[in-house]
């Protein structure tokens, strides 16, 4: 398992970038604007992690700016922790056998979500290319939220 990133939703992207980059000292390493989804993702790394983060996409802080939201209540600004795993199906199988609910099954062979006992969302991402789609994951519904 490899730690990837922590996602935090931000109301004002420019103000947040000023804080995280100009004041706190993090470095922007990647940005994605999604017109259809109406959001921007900005990935930041600590100065000592920049080269590694460009190559491995970890460890990073992901700032998510949803264009149509200006405020977040009830902890909605914190998104999730993310970990890369060697085999997403095996990881999810092992978690299910241990009594963990798979909130968003890895239907695509690439991404799944679970929650900690304190309701912290944890994203699991397949290392490398997505695995071939397979059952029971392909037809497993979402459970709860993530």
Protein Blocks (a to p, Z undefined) as FASTA:
>chain_A
ZZfbdcdddfblmlmmmmmmmmnopacfbdcddfknopaddddddfklmmmmmmnopacd
dddddfkbcbdeehlmpgbdcdddfblmlmmmmmmmnopacfbacflomaccdddfkopa
cddddehjadddddfklmpccehjZZ
